Amino acid sequence: MVHLNDDFTLHADQWRQAGIAVPSFDVDAMRETTAAHPYWLHFGAGNLFRAVHAPIAQTLIETGETGSGVLAAETFDPDIIDKAYHPFADRCLQVVLKADGSVESTLIASVAGAFGVRAHDEQWNALEQVFTHPELQFVTVTITEKGYAVEGADGKPLPWIAPEVENGPDAAVSAMGAMTALLFARFNAGGTPIAMVSTDNFSQNGDRFGASIRRFAELWRERGFVGQDFVDWLSDPAKVSFPLSMIDRITPNPAASVAAMLQERGFEDTQLIRGERGTNIAPFANAEETWYLVVEDAFPNGRPALEKAGVYVADRDTVNLADEMKVTTCLNPLHTAVATFGMLLGYESMSQAIADPSLTALAERLGYDEGLPVVADPGIFSPREFLRQVVEVRIPNPNIPDTPARISTDTSQKIPVRYGETIKKYLADSDLDVSDLIAIPLAIAGWLRLLIGADGKGTRDDGTPVAISPDPRLGELQRDLAGLSVGERHSHEAVSSAIAPILEDASLFGADLTDTALAPAITDYLVRFAAGTNTVHTVINEALGL
């Protein structure tokens, strides 16, 4: 049996027997080089980082592009640094689960250090030393879209942000606050340029990142903690850039089934770990084979040849097109639709859900017939081929332990982009007719049907209750739907009235759907979905002409 902490040079035969590829570089030398010459720091030390960024860093070392590794920091759930990083010398096992059933395992040892941010203590001082180092070229971020919020709808700092606003940089430990404080320290240390690269999975991520950082700085300026010169520095892309990116790799939470498989192969460190704030992590990260990272080439302090590690580095327009292709048409909308109906039908995995012929047909209609007509080709890869991989290989991959429940998290926050952008394009193009959309109104109606219930519980197609995945708007949505029940033949008028406050909400769909042909279609589908139990297949099949 092998452990992450084992010397893989002395026991190379044991690692080979376990089917694990090991690095060819000297890890101790890499750590020493990184300490002297840090070039890359990452915030958000969860599974996506371990499945994409850390392997990229390892490839850059293996190809001789750099002798330094990547450093990781965690603000949301620093407990995972203590539990999943430090006990294992900051190493992890990358487990690639291929669609053909094969598994590829690699020891990832490119993380040269990890920091858990709880307070301005010794770890913070070490992190600040890295951040102010003039050779630090860029910071990447995976903190999820929610992590960029600074103020609420009322324009006031969010409750967990307010103390940091009022007490200044020395009190900042949230993701946005900590990074703004560290940028202030860099500014005071001479202001060497730096790229701040959001690699979170939402559109215009770099612009959102920059706006949040600058807003935090402005709030501090208003209270006298920083000067206008710092705000101006943050606003100069030659000093601090916020490149756009598109990232794509299905990276489910570490699975017990994968842990068992690794144990059988001779890998010992397979415990599933849960952080204080609910982060699921392990000494291994399981992910699909396919991955993409497209980054805008805006690095004012330079960068290594990221292209050597499989990263697409492109201009801003290309990144925008690649992201729009993925997020609005060729992947994310399909994921959300299949997950919604997977929840309704009680499927335990995404692969089981899309294996349902009705859901396969729905995904194909959503992607090929409704999405591709409004896609602009980014030029670096084919949208149709990308879509084909999603429908035929990636979601159906039975080895990926991904669940409809995970994909369904925060659906209300995803719909504006995943369905709303296509809806807006149909409404804006005189050559397109929004009434031709079938899969999108089906998906919206299916989502509303799932939410019928109370207290965070929805109703499956068979009438049994199901816990709805966390969603910040779940309470208000269920209150709007409170007059509806499953098994009751509601009139179109009653359903239309109940869902009108939802459909007219442009923050959900990008437009007031009550003014479009989509509203009666959604109403009709919802009436039929809710008329009884076991209606989902019938309604989908009839709508799609199956």
C-alpha positions in Angstrom: 0.0 0.0 0.0 1.2 3.5 -0.8 0.5 6.8 1.0 0.7 10.3 -0.3 3.6 11.1 2.1 5.7 8.1 0.8 8.9 8.8 -1.0 7.9 8.0 -4.5 11.5 7.9 -5.7 12.5 5.2 -3.2 9.3 3.2 -3.6 8.7 3.7 -7.3 7.8 0.1 -7.8 5.0 0.3 -5.3 3.5 3.3 -7.0 3.6 1.6 -10.3 1.9 -1.5 -8.9 -0.9 0.8 -7.6 -1.2 2.2 -11.2 -0.2 5.7 -10.1 2.1 7.9 -12.2 4.5 10.0 -10.1 6.4 13.2 -10.8 9.8 13.2 -12.3 11.0 16.4 -10.5 12.6 16.9 -7.1 9.7 18.1 -4.8 12.0 19.5 -2.2 13.9 21.5 -4.8 10.6 22.7 -6.3 9.5 23.9 -2.8 12.8 25.8 -2.3 12.6 27.4 -5.7 9.0 28.4 -5.1 9.9 30.0 -1.7 12.5 32.2 -3.5 10.6 32.7 -6.8 6.8 32.4 -6.3 4.9 33.1 -9.5 1.4 31.7 -8.9 -1.0 31.8 -6.0 -4.4 30.3 -6.0 -7.4 31.1 -3.8 -10.0 28.4 -3.3 -8.3 25.1 -2.5 -11.1 22.8 -3.3 -11.6 20.0 -5.8 -11.6 22.0 -8.9 -8.2 23.5 -8.0 -6.8 20.0 -7.5 -8.3 18.7 -10.8 -7.3 21.6 -13.1 -4.9 24.2 -11.7 -2.5 22.0 -9.7 -2.1 19.5 -12.6 -1.4 22.5 -14.9 1.3 23.7 -12.5 2.8 20.2 -12.4 2.9 20.0 -16.2 4.7 23.4 -16.3 7.4 21.9 -14.0 7.6 18.7 -15.8 8.2 20.4 -19.2 10.9 22.6 -17.7 8.9 25.8 -18.2 9.3 26.7 -14.5 11.0 25.3 -11.4 8.3 26.7 -9.1 5.0 25.3 -8.0 1.7 26.8 -7.2 0.7 28.0 -3.7 -2.9 27.6 -2.4 -5.0 29.7 0.0 -8.4 29.0 1.4 -10.7 31.6 3.0 -14.2 30.0 2.9 -13.4 26.7 4.7 -9.8 26.9 6.0 -10.3 23.7 7.9 -9.6 21.8 4.7 -6.0 23.0 4.7 -5.5 21.5 8.2 -7.3 18.2 7.3 -6.6 17.6 3.6 -3.4 19.5 2.8 -0.9 19.7 5.6 -1.2 16.0 6.8 -0.4 14.9 3.2 2.5 17.3 2.5 0.1 19.4 0.3 -0.1 16.5 -2.2 -3.1 14.8 -3.7 -4.0 12.1 -6.1 -5.6 13.1 -9.4 -8.1 10.4 -10.5 -9.3 10.7 -14.1 -12.4 8.6 -14.7 -12.7 7.9 -18.4 -15.8 7.1 -20.3 -14.4 3.8 -21.5 -14.2 2.6 -17.9 -10.4 3.0 -17.5 -8.9 5.1 -14.7 -5.7 7.2 -14.8 -4.2 8.2 -11.5 -1.4 10.7 -11.0 0.3 11.9 -7.9 0.1 15.7 -7.9 3.0 17.3 -6.0 3.1 20.7 -7.5 1.5 22.5 -4.5 4.4 24.1 -2.7 2.5 25.4 0.3 -1.1 26.0 1.5 -2.5 28.7 3.7 -5.8 28.6 5.7 -7.0 32.2 6.2 -8.8 32.6 9.5 -7.2 35.7 11.0 -4.2 38.0 10.5 -1.8 35.6 12.2 1.5 33.9 11.3 -0.1 32.1 8.3 -1.4 35.5 7.1 2.0 37.0 7.4 3.5 34.2 5.3 0.7 34.7 2.7 1.3 38.4 2.6 5.0 37.8 2.1 4.1 35.7 -1.0 1.6 38.3 -2.3 4.0 41.2 -2.0 6.9 39.3 -3.7 7.6 41.2 -7.0 8.0 37.9 -8.9 4.4 36.9 -8.2 2.9 37.1 -11.6 -0.7 36.1 -11.1 -3.4 34.9 -8.7 -6.1 32.5 -9.8 -9.4 32.1 -8.0 -12.1 29.4 -7.6 -14.4 30.6 -4.9 -17.8 30.1 -6.7 -19.9 33.0 -7.9 -21.4 33.7 -4.4 -17.9 34.5 -3.1 -17.7 37.7 -5.2 -20.6 39.4 -3.4 -19.8 42.4 -1.3 -23.1 44.2 -1.0 -26.7 43.0 -0.9 -29.7 44.1 -2.9 -30.1 47.0 -0.4 -26.7 48.4 -1.3 -25.3 47.7 2.1 -22.3 45.4 2.8 -23.4 41.9 3.5 -23.5 40.8 7.2 -20.2 38.9 7.0 -18.6 41.6 5.0 -19.7 44.6 7.1 -17.2 44.0 10.0 -14.3 44.0 7.5 -15.5 47.2 5.8 -15.8 48.9 9.2 -12.5 47.7 10.6 -10.3 47.9 7.5 -7.7 45.7 5.9 -6.4 44.4 9.1 -9.7 42.6 9.8 -10.3 41.2 6.3 -10.5 37.4 6.0 -13.3 36.8 3.5 -12.2 36.0 -0.1 -12.9 39.5 -1.4 -11.7 41.3 1.7 -8.5 39.2 2.1 -7.5 39.7 -1.6 -8.2 43.4 -1.4 -6.1 43.7 1.7 -3.3 41.7 0.1 -3.4 43.9 -3.0 -3.1 46.9 -0.7 0.0 45.3 0.9 1.4 44.8 -2.6 0.6 48.4 -3.5 2.4 49.6 -0.4 5.4 47.3 -1.2 6.0 49.0 -4.5 3.0 48.1 -6.6 4.5 45.6 -8.9 1.9 44.7 -11.5 -0.2 41.5 -11.1 -2.9 39.6 -12.9 -6.0 38.6 -10.8 -7.6 35.7 -12.7 -11.0 34.5 -11.9 -11.4 30.9 -13.1 -14.9 30.5 -11.6 -17.6 29.1 -13.7 -19.7 32.1 -14.7 -19.7 34.6 -17.6 -17.7 37.8 -17.4 -15.9 36.5 -14.3 -12.9 38.8 -14.6 -15.1 41.9 -14.9 -17.1 40.8 -11.8 -13.9 40.1 -9.9 -12.5 43.5 -10.7 -15.7 45.3 -9.8 -15.9 43.5 -6.4 -12.2 44.2 -5.5 -12.5 47.9 -6.5 -15.8 48.2 -4.6 -14.2 46.8 -1.4 -11.3 49.3 -1.9 -13.8 52.2 -2.4 -15.6 51.3 0.9 -12.3 51.4 2.7 -11.4 54.7 1.0 -14.7 56.2 2.2 -13.7 55.2 5.8 -10.2 56.5 5.5 -8.4 53.1 5.5 -6.9 53.5 2.0 -6.3 56.4 -0.3 -7.6 57.2 -3.8 -4.2 56.3 -5.1 -4.8 52.6 -4.2 -8.2 52.7 -5.9 -6.6 54.3 -9.0 -3.9 51.6 -9.0 -6.6 48.9 -8.9 -8.3 50.6 -11.9 -5.2 50.6 -14.1 -5.1 47.3 -16.1 -1.3 47.9 -16.6 -1.0 47.5 -12.9 -3.7 45.1 -11.9 -5.5 43.2 -14.6 -8.6 41.0 -14.2 -8.6 38.7 -17.3 -11.6 36.8 -18.4 -11.6 33.0 -18.4 -13.6 30.0 -19.3 -13.1 26.8 -17.2 -14.6 23.4 -17.8 -14.1 20.1 -16.1 -16.8 18.0 -14.3 -15.3 17.5 -10.9 -17.8 15.9 -8.5 -17.2 15.6 -4.8 -14.8 12.8 -3.9 -16.8 9.6 -4.0 -16.8 6.5 -1.7 -16.9 4.3 -4.8 -13.7 5.9 -6.1 -12.1 5.5 -2.6 -12.9 1.8 -2.6 -11.4 1.4 -6.0 -8.2 3.1 -5.0 -8.0 1.0 -1.9 -8.2 -2.2 -4.0 -5.4 -0.9 -6.2 -3.1 -0.3 -3.2 -3.6 3.4 -2.4 -4.1 3.9 1.3 -5.2 7.6 1.8 -8.8 7.5 0.8 -10.7 9.0 3.7 -13.5 11.4 2.8 -13.1 14.7 4.6 -15.7 17.3 5.5 -14.6 20.8 6.4 -16.1 22.9 9.2 -18.3 24.7 6.6 -19.3 21.6 4.7 -16.7 21.4 2.0 -16.3 17.9 0.8 -12.7 16.9 0.0 -10.3 14.0 0.2 -6.7 13.2 -0.4 -7.8 12.5 -4.0 -9.8 14.4 -6.5 -11.9 12.6 -9.0 -12.7 14.2 -12.4 -13.6 13.5 -16.0 -11.0 13.3 -18.7 -12.1 16.3 -20.8 -11.1 19.8 -19.6 -10.8 23.3 -20.9 -9.2 26.4 -19.6 -9.3 29.5 -21.8 -7.7 32.7 -20.4 -7.5 36.2 -21.7 -3.9 37.1 -22.4 -3.6 40.1 -19.9 -0.7 39.5 -17.6 1.1 42.8 -16.8 3.8 41.1 -14.8 4.4 38.3 -17.4 3.5 34.6 -17.3 4.9 31.2 -18.2 3.9 29.5 -21.4 0.6 28.2 -20.0 -0.1 26.8 -23.5 2.5 24.1 -22.8 0.1 22.7 -20.2 -3.0 22.7 -22.4 -4.3 26.2 -21.5 -5.8 28.2 -24.3 -4.5 31.8 -24.1 -6.5 34.1 -26.3 -7.8 37.6 -26.8 -10.8 38.9 -24.9 -13.3 38.4 -27.6 -12.3 34.7 -28.1 -12.6 34.0 -24.3 -16.0 35.7 -24.3 -17.2 33.5 -27.2 -15.8 30.3 -25.7 -17.5 31.1 -22.4 -20.8 32.1 -23.9 -20.8 28.9 -26.0 -20.3 26.7 -22.9 -22.3 28.5 -20.3 -25.4 29.6 -22.4 -25.8 26.7 -24.9 -23.4 23.8 -25.2 -23.0 22.5 -21.6 -24.4 24.3 -18.6 -28.1 24.6 -19.8 -28.0 20.8 -20.6 -26.6 20.1 -17.2 -29.3 22.1 -15.4 -32.1 20.6 -17.5 -31.0 17.0 -17.0 -30.3 17.6 -13.3 -33.8 19.0 -12.8 -35.6 16.1 -14.4 -33.1 13.7 -12.7 -34.2 15.1 -9.4 -37.9 14.7 -10.4 -37.4 11.1 -11.5 -35.2 10.1 -8.6 -32.0 9.3 -10.6 -29.0 9.0 -8.3 -26.4 10.1 -10.9 -26.2 12.3 -13.9 -25.2 9.4 -16.1 -28.4 7.5 -15.1 -30.5 10.6 -15.8 -29.2 11.2 -19.3 -29.4 7.5 -20.1 -33.2 8.0 -19.9 -34.2 8.3 -23.6 -36.6 11.2 -22.9 -33.9 13.2 -21.2 -31.4 12.4 -23.9 -33.9 13.8 -26.4 -34.5 16.8 -24.3 -30.7 17.5 -24.0 -30.3 17.1 -27.7 -33.2 19.4 -28.5 -31.9 22.0 -26.0 -28.3 21.9 -27.5 -28.5 21.2 -31.2 -31.9 22.7 -32.1 -32.3 25.6 -29.7 -28.7 26.5 -28.7 -26.5 26.1 -31.7 -28.6 28.6 -33.8 -27.5 31.4 -31.5 -23.9 30.3 -30.9 -20.9 32.3 -32.2 -17.9 30.0 -33.0 -15.0 31.0 -30.8 -12.6 29.6 -33.4 -10.4 27.6 -31.0 -12.7 24.6 -30.9 -15.9 23.5 -32.6 -19.2 24.2 -30.7 -20.9 21.3 -32.4 -18.1 18.9 -31.5 -18.0 20.4 -27.9 -21.7 19.7 -27.7 -21.4 16.2 -29.1 -18.9 15.3 -26.4 -21.2 16.7 -23.7 -24.2 14.7 -24.9 -22.5 11.5 -26.0 -19.5 11.2 -23.7 -19.2 13.6 -20.8 -22.6 13.5 -19.0 -23.2 9.8 -19.9 -19.8 8.8 -18.4 -20.9 6.2 -15.8 -17.6 6.5 -14.0 -18.3 10.1 -13.0 -20.0 10.0 -9.6 -21.9 13.3 -10.2 -25.4 13.8 -9.0 -28.5 15.8 -10.0 -28.6 17.2 -6.5 -25.1 18.7 -6.8 -25.8 20.2 -10.3 -29.1 21.6 -9.0 -27.5 23.7 -6.3 -28.4 27.4 -6.7 -30.5 26.8 -9.8 -32.2 30.2 -9.5 -28.8 31.9 -9.8 -27.9 29.9 -12.9 -31.0 30.2 -14.9 -30.5 33.8 -16.0 -27.4 32.7 -17.9 -28.2 29.1 -18.8 -31.6 29.8 -20.2 -32.0 33.5 -20.1 -29.3 34.4 -22.6 -30.7 32.1 -25.3 -34.2 33.5 -24.6 -32.9 37.1 -25.0 -31.2 36.2 -28.3 -34.4 34.7 -29.7 -36.4 37.8 -28.6 -33.9 40.1 -30.2 -33.5 38.3 -33.5 -36.3 38.9 -36.1 -35.2 35.7 -37.9 -35.9 33.6 -34.8 -39.2 32.9 -33.2 -39.3 32.3 -29.4 -42.4 30.2 -29.8 -40.2 27.6 -31.5 -38.5 26.9 -28.2 -39.7 23.7 -26.6 -36.8 22.3 -24.4 -36.3 25.6 -22.5 -40.0 26.0 -21.5 -40.1 22.3 -20.6 -37.0 22.7 -18.4 -38.4 25.8 -16.7 -41.7 24.1 -16.1 -39.9 21.0 -14.8 -38.0 23.1 -12.3 -41.2 24.8 -11.1 -42.9 21.4 -10.8 -39.9 20.1 -8.7 -40.3 23.1 -6.3 -44.0 22.4 -5.5 -43.8 21.7 -1.8 -42.8 23.5 1.3 -40.0 24.0 3.8 -37.2 23.2 1.3 -38.9 19.9 0.2 -40.1 19.4 -3.3 -42.1 16.7 -4.9 -40.8 14.0 -7.2 -42.7 12.7 -10.2 -43.9 9.7 -8.2 -45.3 12.0 -5.5 -42.7 11.4 -2.9 -40.9 14.3 -1.2 -37.4 15.2 -2.1 -35.0 17.7 -0.4 -34.3 20.5 -2.8 -30.6 21.5 -3.2 -29.6 24.7 -1.5 -30.8 27.8 -3.4 -30.9 31.4 -2.0 -34.3 32.0 -3.5 -36.0 28.7 -2.6 -38.1 30.1 0.2 -39.7 32.9 -1.9 -40.2 30.6 -4.9 -42.0 28.0 -2.8 -44.2 30.7 -1.4 -45.2 31.8 -4.9 -46.0 28.2 -5.7 -47.8 27.5 -2.4 -51.3 27.4 -4.0 -50.3 24.6 -6.3 -50.2 20.9 -5.5 -49.4 17.6 -7.3 -52.3 15.5 -8.3 -54.8 18.4 -8.5 -56.1 19.4 -11.9 -55.4 23.2 -11.7 -56.8 25.4 -14.3 -54.5 27.2 -16.7 -55.7 30.5 -15.1 -54.8 29.3 -11.6 -51.3 28.1 -12.6 -50.7 31.2 -14.7 -51.6 33.4 -11.8 -49.4 31.5 -9.4 -46.3 31.5 -11.5 -46.7 35.1 -12.9 -44.5 36.7 -10.2 -41.8 34.2 -11.1 -42.0 34.5 -14.9 -42.1 38.3 -14.8 -38.9 38.4 -12.8 -36.3 39.6 -15.3 -33.5 38.8 -12.7 -34.4 35.1 -13.2 -34.8 34.9 -16.9 -33.3 38.0 -18.4 -36.7 39.2 -19.5 -40.3 39.4 -18.4 -41.6 36.1 -19.8 -45.2 37.0 -19.2 -44.8 39.3 -22.3 -43.7 36.4 -24.5 -45.0 33.2 -26.0 -43.0 31.2 -23.4 -45.4 32.0 -20.6 -48.4 30.1 -21.9 -46.1 27.2 -23.0 -44.5 27.0 -19.5 -48.0 27.2 -17.9 -49.3 24.4 -20.1 -46.4 22.1 -19.4 -46.7 22.8 -15.6 -50.4 22.1 -15.6 -49.7 18.8 -17.2 -46.7 18.0 -15.0 -48.7 18.7 -11.9 -52.0 17.0 -12.9 -50.9 13.7 -11.3 -47.9 11.5 -10.6 -45.7 9.8 -13.2 -46.4 12.5 -15.8 -42.9 13.6 -16.7 -42.2 11.1 -19.5 -45.5 11.6 -21.1 -45.3 15.4 -21.2 -41.7 15.4 -22.4 -42.3 12.8 -25.1 -45.5 14.5 -26.4 -43.7 17.9 -26.5 -40.7 16.5 -28.3 -42.8 14.4 -30.6 -41.2 11.1 -29.5 
